[in-house]
Amino acid sequence: MKAFFALIVLAGMAITMPGCNTPAYSTRERHQMWARTWRFEWEQAQDDIDSALLLRPPSRLTIWHVR
């Protein structure tokens, strides 16, 4: 009976606790940060591919607008 009660309490806590919530940012802001990071990573991958295939002159600069 004690184990069952403990299971019920733990299940209730698992459902109601916020977990890894980041109260500093809203859901929309977090998604925007993720999208910006993914876009930046993709642009850098494109730079690497273009460099490997010699599609652009060699340079250390990127053609992408980086903020």
C-alpha positions as CSV (number, residue, x, y, z in Angstrom):
1,M,0.0,0.0,0.0
2,K,2.9,2.4,0.8
3,A,4.5,1.7,-2.6
4,F,1.2,2.3,-4.4
5,F,0.7,5.6,-2.5
6,A,4.3,6.6,-3.3
7,L,3.7,5.8,-7.0
8,I,0.6,8.0,-7.0
9,V,2.4,10.9,-5.4
10,L,5.4,10.6,-7.8
11,A,3.1,10.3,-10.8
12,G,1.2,13.4,-9.6
13,M,4.5,15.3,-9.2
14,A,5.7,14.3,-12.6
15,I,2.6,15.6,-14.2
16,T,2.3,18.9,-12.3
17,M,6.0,19.9,-12.1
18,P,7.2,22.3,-14.8
19,G,10.4,20.3,-15.5
20,C,12.9,22.1,-17.7
21,N,10.9,25.3,-18.2
22,T,12.8,28.5,-18.9
23,P,10.7,31.3,-17.4
24,A,13.1,33.9,-18.8
25,Y,11.8,33.3,-22.4
26,S,8.4,32.7,-23.8
27,T,7.8,29.7,-26.0
28,R,7.8,31.9,-29.1
29,E,11.1,33.5,-28.1
30,R,12.7,30.1,-27.6
31,H,11.5,28.9,-31.0
32,Q,12.9,32.1,-32.6
33,M,16.3,31.5,-30.9
34,W,16.3,27.9,-32.1
35,A,15.4,28.9,-35.7
36,R,18.1,31.6,-35.7
37,T,20.7,29.1,-34.5
38,W,19.6,26.5,-37.1
39,R,19.7,29.1,-39.9
40,F,23.2,30.2,-38.8
41,E,24.5,26.6,-38.7
42,W,23.0,25.9,-42.1
43,E,24.6,29.0,-43.6
44,Q,28.0,28.0,-42.2
45,A,27.5,24.5,-43.7
46,Q,26.8,26.1,-47.0
47,D,30.0,28.1,-46.8
48,D,31.9,24.9,-46.0
49,I,30.4,23.1,-49.0
50,D,31.0,25.9,-51.4
51,S,34.6,26.1,-50.2
52,A,35.1,22.4,-50.6
53,L,33.6,22.4,-54.1
54,L,35.5,25.6,-55.1
55,L,32.3,27.4,-56.0
56,R,33.5,30.7,-54.5
57,P,36.8,32.4,-54.3
58,P,38.7,31.5,-51.1
59,S,38.0,33.8,-48.2
60,R,37.6,33.8,-44.5
61,L,34.4,35.9,-44.8
62,T,30.9,34.7,-45.1
63,I,28.4,36.0,-47.6
64,W,25.6,35.7,-45.1
65,H,24.3,38.6,-43.0
66,V,25.3,37.7,-39.4
67,R,24.0,39.8,-36.6
